[in-house]
């Protein structure tokens, strides 16, 4: 059976694959944008609010 490569999801653009939009990044684990959002309290809270909203919409 052929193996498929895992497609990492972007933790910032919810539901979208990681498209390596930051030059030099090899995935979400070393993406500067992900680092900035996760290290800024306001941006982190905004992302959490978007995730909660998306989760609530899926539950309906």
C-alpha positions, 0 to 999 in steps of 0.5 A: 500500500502506498504511503501518503505524506502528512499535510500539516495544517496551518495553526493560524489560518484555521482549516487551511494547509500549511503553505509555507507562506513565510520564507525559510519555514519548513512547516508550522513548527518553525514559522515566524508568523506562528511564533508571533501569534503564539507569543503575543497575548492579544493575538493568541486570545483572538486566535482562541476566540476564532477557534471557539467560534469555529468549534461552535459552528461545527457543533450546530 
